[in-house]
Amino acid sequence: MAVVTMVGACAAWFPGVTGEAAASPTDPRPAAGCPSLRAGDTITRSVTVGGVHRTYRIHVPADHTGGQRLPLVLAFHGRAERGVTFERYTGLSSLPAIIVYPDGLRGTDDRTAWQGAPYSSPRADDIAFTRAILGAMRTSACVDRNRTYAVGRSNGGGLVAMLACRMPREFTGFATISAAIYTRTVQGCSHGPPISLVDFHGTADGVIHYGGGTRFHARYLSTPAWLRTWSTRAGCPDTTMTIPLNSVVDRVSWPFCALSGHAIVHYRIRGGTHRWPGSMGNGVLGSAADTVSATQLLWQFFMTHPLYGSS
């Protein structure tokens, strides 16, 4: 694998999240008659999937006027968490988008989990659950199909991997953070359309090791193997470019993926542990992960790839 390293001149690669930097084409369809939730709403809705009652939390930006279609982000929490907890420490609700926080089902160890993990509920059909949420949001809220994204941490990142495999055309881009990619999650994933993906993982993650391993008697992929799945599927030459953001965080990309209209980007956090980079309200200070904000960086990635991978 060829590797290119660049130092300095990083500002051009990482614009601030401002109106100009985040600008992207809006849906050309008129907003008149567009169904919309009220500005500032944070509500919980439910749906029955395969006979199982499921819930999800919706947040609408306070400044939403209903005058244009907003990006839609589905945000999947980690194992043993709830959507409301995920919302609090990620700060995703600060983004100019409608954010949906689905709740996982209790798994075999009585902790919330997502389909694909060895401990997930045998009743969980989170692919169908995701389809139900997308259908409901597209009929009840003013959302842009061409700017629809999936974000997940840990076990939630594993589900995002499964969505990328099974529903690639329903999302414009994907983000995985400290993702637990069990091998059965991505079975049959070697074929299909390319996607745009941004990934974050700490090299000192003691829960989901950067180099892969076994957990709950099941194998999970290393971070390089996970990324290779998508660079190969996109037909990208195996050449990476590394740009240091600071003393502990590197931005690794496959620059020639852009020829296919897609992007694969990885933030390697040297010494980073199993946590959301830049997490809010966390008592553990001084972490290598907190030298960057995953929320800001994934949003910059999404806004610079507004249409890639969309149907």
Solvent accessible surface area in square Angstrom, and as a share of the most:
residue,aa,sasa,rsa
1,M,148,0.66
2,A,56,0.44
3,V,86,0.50
4,V,67,0.38
5,T,86,0.50
6,M,72,0.32
7,V,124,0.71
8,G,38,0.36
9,A,88,0.68
10,C,27,0.16
11,A,84,0.65
12,A,95,0.74
13,W,102,0.36
14,F,36,0.15
15,P,50,0.32
16,G,43,0.42
17,V,59,0.34
18,T,73,0.42
19,G,64,0.62
20,E,147,0.66
21,A,31,0.24
22,A,23,0.18
23,A,70,0.55
24,S,24,0.16
25,P,78,0.49
26,T,68,0.39
27,D,15,0.08
28,P,123,0.78
29,R,106,0.39
30,P,104,0.65
31,A,26,0.20
32,A,92,0.71
33,G,82,0.79
34,C,19,0.11
35,P,56,0.35
36,S,51,0.33
37,L,20,0.10
38,R,186,0.68
39,A,49,0.38
40,G,38,0.37
41,D,22,0.11
42,T,57,0.33
43,I,55,0.28
44,T,88,0.51
45,R,71,0.26
46,S,62,0.40
47,V,44,0.25
48,T,92,0.53
49,V,18,0.10
50,G,78,0.75
51,G,60,0.58
52,V,15,0.09
53,H,119,0.53
54,R,5,0.02
55,T,32,0.19
56,Y,6,0.02
57,R,63,0.23
58,I,0,0.00
59,H,31,0.14
60,V,0,0.00
61,P,10,0.07
62,A,87,0.67
63,D,117,0.61
64,H,18,0.08
65,T,123,0.72
66,G,24,0.23
67,G,51,0.49
68,Q,90,0.40
69,R,37,0.13
70,L,15,0.08
71,P,5,0.03
72,L,0,0.00
73,V,0,0.00
74,L,0,0.00
75,A,0,0.00
76,F,0,0.00
77,H,1,0.00
78,G,0,0.00
79,R,51,0.19
80,A,54,0.42
81,E,28,0.13
82,R,108,0.39
83,G,0,0.00
84,V,69,0.39
85,T,41,0.24
86,F,0,0.00
87,E,23,0.10
88,R,155,0.57
89,Y,33,0.13
90,T,3,0.02
91,G,11,0.10
92,L,0,0.00
93,S,24,0.15
94,S,94,0.61
95,L,11,0.06
96,P,70,0.44
97,A,0,0.00
98,I,1,0.00
99,I,0,0.00
100,V,0,0.00
101,Y,0,0.00
102,P,0,0.00
103,D,16,0.08
104,G,5,0.04
105,L,31,0.16
106,R,145,0.53
107,G,12,0.11
108,T,100,0.58
109,D,56,0.29
110,D,93,0.48
111,R,122,0.45
112,T,5,0.03
113,A,0,0.00
114,W,0,0.00
115,Q,36,0.16
116,G,10,0.09
117,A,1,0.01
118,P,40,0.25
119,Y,12,0.05
120,S,14,0.09
121,S,14,0.09
122,P,125,0.79
123,R,157,0.57
124,A,13,0.10
125,D,63,0.33
126,D,0,0.00
127,I,17,0.09
128,A,34,0.26
129,F,0,0.00
130,T,0,0.00
131,R,120,0.44
132,A,31,0.24
133,I,0,0.00
134,L,3,0.02
135,G,38,0.36
136,A,34,0.26
137,M,0,0.00
138,R,43,0.16
139,T,102,0.59
140,S,32,0.21
141,A,0,0.00
142,C,0,0.00
143,V,4,0.02
144,D,2,0.01
145,R,124,0.45
146,N,46,0.24
147,R,13,0.05
148,T,0,0.00
149,Y,1,0.00
150,A,0,0.00
151,V,0,0.00
152,G,0,0.00
153,R,26,0.10
154,S,10,0.07
155,N,3,0.01
156,G,0,0.00
157,G,0,0.00
158,G,3,0.03
159,L,0,0.00
160,V,1,0.00
161,A,0,0.00
162,M,4,0.02
163,L,0,0.00
164,A,1,0.01
165,C,22,0.13
166,R,128,0.47
167,M,5,0.02
168,P,16,0.10
169,R,147,0.54
170,E,56,0.25
171,F,2,0.01
172,T,1,0.01
173,G,2,0.02
174,F,1,0.00
175,A,0,0.00
176,T,0,0.00
177,I,0,0.00
178,S,2,0.01
179,A,5,0.04
180,A,2,0.02
181,I,3,0.01
182,Y,5,0.02
183,T,61,0.36
184,R,119,0.43
185,T,5,0.03
186,V,17,0.10
187,Q,139,0.62
188,G,76,0.73
189,C,4,0.02
190,S,78,0.50
191,H,154,0.69
192,G,43,0.42
193,P,34,0.21
194,P,38,0.24
195,I,3,0.02
196,S,0,0.00
197,L,1,0.00
198,V,0,0.00
199,D,1,0.00
200,F,1,0.00
201,H,6,0.03
202,G,2,0.02
203,T,56,0.33
204,A,53,0.41
205,D,4,0.02
206,G,58,0.56
207,V,54,0.31
208,I,3,0.02
209,H,89,0.40
210,Y,39,0.15
211,G,62,0.60
212,G,14,0.13
213,G,12,0.12
214,T,81,0.47
215,R,77,0.28
216,F,78,0.33
217,H,186,0.83
218,A,25,0.19
219,R,143,0.52
220,Y,7,0.03
221,L,43,0.22
222,S,24,0.16
223,T,6,0.04
224,P,57,0.36
225,A,30,0.23
226,W,5,0.02
227,L,4,0.02
228,R,126,0.46
229,T,32,0.19
230,W,0,0.00
231,S,6,0.04
232,T,94,0.54
233,R,26,0.09
234,A,13,0.10
235,G,61,0.59
236,C,16,0.09
237,P,64,0.40
238,D,72,0.37
239,T,26,0.15
240,T,4,0.02
241,M,30,0.13
242,T,11,0.07
243,I,2,0.01
244,P,35,0.22
245,L,48,0.24
246,N,52,0.26
247,S,94,0.61
248,V,38,0.22
249,V,0,0.00
250,D,8,0.04
251,R,29,0.10
252,V,11,0.06
253,S,8,0.05
254,W,22,0.08
255,P,40,0.25
256,F,100,0.42
257,C,1,0.00
258,A,70,0.54
259,L,153,0.76
260,S,51,0.33
261,G,22,0.21
262,H,22,0.10
263,A,15,0.12
264,I,1,0.01
265,V,5,0.03
266,H,4,0.02
267,Y,9,0.03
268,R,69,0.25
269,I,3,0.01
270,R,99,0.36
271,G,42,0.40
272,G,0,0.00
273,T,64,0.37
274,H,37,0.17
275,R,23,0.08
276,W,3,0.01
277,P,2,0.01
278,G,26,0.25
279,S,16,0.10
280,M,109,0.49
281,G,89,0.86
282,N,55,0.28
283,G,75,0.72
284,V,94,0.54
285,L,153,0.76
286,G,81,0.78
287,S,19,0.12
288,A,23,0.18
289,A,1,0.01
290,D,49,0.26
291,T,73,0.42
292,V,19,0.11
293,S,32,0.21
294,A,0,0.00
295,T,10,0.06
296,Q,102,0.45
297,L,16,0.08
298,L,0,0.00
299,W,1,0.00
300,Q,27,0.12
301,F,13,0.06
302,F,1,0.00
303,M,9,0.04
304,T,70,0.40
305,H,27,0.12
306,P,21,0.13
307,L,83,0.41
308,Y,88,0.34
309,G,21,0.20
310,S,33,0.21
311,S,110,0.71
